[in-house]
Amino acid sequence: MTPDQKLSALLTTAARPEPQGFAFSADLAQRIARRRAIYNILAMVPVMLAAAALLWTLDGLLKRQQALIDLISALAPGLLNLALVLFLTLGGRMLSKALDRR
């Protein structure tokens, strides 16, 4: 067989597959879409597990943090007064030393 004969044999209508119907194409596209959706969901499972573990850990930490926040908010006025007294005392001492140097 010459190359021209091979080419003509490949291009004849008998060698071509029959065109598929629209129903077959739609069914095939639907199966492909389902498979892709399942693979996408399965690909998200490790991320969802990591996020769940992180949130579970943060829940325990935030509950402890809330107890600490409640304690600090109860002590806040006293701590603020203590900080103000320390600031004024140290500031006054530094000011008096600065004035003594002059």
C-alpha positions in Angstrom: 0.0 0.0 0.0 1.3 3.4 -0.9 1.1 6.3 1.5 -1.7 7.9 -0.6 -3.7 4.7 -0.4 -3.2 4.5 3.4 -4.3 8.1 3.7 -7.4 7.6 1.6 -8.3 4.5 3.5 -8.1 6.4 6.8 -10.2 9.2 5.5 -13.0 7.1 4.0 -16.4 7.2 5.7 -16.2 3.4 6.4 -13.1 4.0 8.6 -14.8 6.8 10.6 -16.6 5.8 13.8 -20.3 6.5 13.8 -21.3 9.8 15.4 -22.7 9.4 18.9 -26.2 10.7 19.8 -26.8 13.7 22.0 -28.2 11.5 24.8 -25.0 9.5 24.9 -22.9 12.7 25.0 -25.1 14.2 27.8 -24.9 11.0 29.8 -21.1 10.9 29.4 -20.7 14.5 30.4 -22.9 13.9 33.5 -20.8 10.9 34.5 -17.6 13.0 34.1 -19.1 15.8 36.1 -20.2 13.5 38.9 -16.8 11.9 39.1 -15.1 15.3 39.2 -17.4 16.4 42.0 -16.7 13.3 44.0 -12.9 13.8 43.6 -13.2 17.4 44.6 -15.1 16.5 47.8 -12.6 13.7 48.6 -9.7 16.2 48.0 -11.3 18.5 50.6 -11.5 15.9 53.3 -8.0 16.3 54.7 -8.4 20.1 54.8 -11.7 19.7 56.6 -10.1 17.3 59.1 -7.3 19.7 59.8 -9.7 22.6 60.2 -11.8 20.6 62.6 -8.7 19.7 64.7 -7.6 23.3 64.8 -11.0 24.5 65.9 -11.3 21.8 68.5 -7.9 22.9 69.9 -8.8 26.6 69.8 -12.1 25.9 71.6 -10.2 24.5 74.6 -7.8 27.4 74.6 -10.5 30.0 74.3 -12.4 28.6 77.2 -9.3 28.9 79.3 -8.7 32.4 77.9 -12.2 33.5 78.8 -11.6 32.5 82.4 -8.4 34.6 82.3 -10.2 37.5 80.7 -12.9 37.4 83.4 -10.2 37.4 86.1 -8.4 40.3 84.5 -11.6 42.3 84.0 -12.3 41.9 87.7 -8.8 43.0 88.7 -8.6 45.8 86.0 -9.5 48.8 88.2 -7.0 47.8 90.9 -4.3 47.1 88.3 -4.9 50.4 86.6 -4.6 52.2 89.9 -1.4 50.4 90.7 0.1 51.1 87.2 -0.8 54.8 87.6 0.8 55.0 91.1 4.0 53.3 89.8 4.1 55.6 86.7 3.7 58.8 88.8 6.2 57.6 91.4 8.9 56.7 88.9 8.1 59.7 86.8 8.4 62.0 89.8 11.7 60.5 90.9 13.1 60.8 87.3 11.9 64.4 87.2 13.5 65.3 90.5 16.8 63.7 89.5 16.7 65.7 86.2 16.0 68.9 88.1 18.8 68.2 90.6 21.4 67.9 87.8 20.7 71.5 86.7 
